[in-house]
């Protein structure tokens, strides 16, 4: 079975922050779209509530690191560093702002800055 372990907290602004602690697709079930379906559903839900999703890719369960990074990038995740670094909301190595925005775009939309 596919396994996902999440932690959801509400920020001071009452926005959900979702930390994906584990997303495990057994090796024999990989490349069948299960991880994609799960991540699409999770990111749509996060977008609906203007939530941020964070995670730290791990090869602990046999995934190829480069392939895993590309998988998350295709779903709008960015490295939680440099201009996208967010130590307030971002608990993981990668972060996804609502609707695939960058940190700057998201911050401006939250604070009505042009």
Residue pairs with C-beta under 8 A, 6 or more apart in sequence:
1 26
2 23
2 24
2 25
2 26
2 29
2 34
2 35
2 38
3 22
3 23
3 24
4 20
4 22
4 23
4 24
4 38
4 42
5 20
5 21
5 22
5 23
6 18
6 19
6 20
6 21
6 42
7 18
7 19
7 21
8 16
8 17
8 18
8 19
9 16
9 17
9 19
10 16
10 17
11 17
11 89
13 110
15 49
15 50
15 51
15 52
16 46
16 49
16 50
16 51
16 52
17 51
17 52
17 54
17 89
17 91
18 42
18 46
18 51
18 52
18 53
18 54
19 53
19 54
19 55
19 91
19 92
20 42
20 53
20 54
20 55
20 92
21 55
23 35
23 38
23 39
23 55
24 61
25 34
25 35
27 62
35 71
36 71
36 75
39 71
39 72
39 75
40 75
42 53
43 53
43 75
43 76
43 96
45 51
46 52
46 53
46 96
46 98
47 98
47 99
50 98
51 98
52 86
52 89
52 90
52 95
52 96
52 97
52 98
52 106
53 77
53 95
53 96
54 80
54 89
54 90
54 91
54 92
54 94
54 95
54 96
55 72
55 77
55 92
55 93
55 94
56 92
56 93
56 94
57 63
57 65
57 68
57 69
57 72
57 93
57 94
58 68
59 65
59 68
69 94
72 94
72 96
75 96
76 96
76 97
76 100
77 94
77 95
77 96
78 84
78 94
78 95
78 96
78 97
78 102
78 103
79 93
79 94
79 95
80 86
80 90
80 92
80 93
80 94
80 95
83 102
83 103
83 104
84 95
84 102
84 103
85 103
86 95
86 103
89 95
95 103
97 103
97 105
97 106
98 106
101 109
107 113
108 114
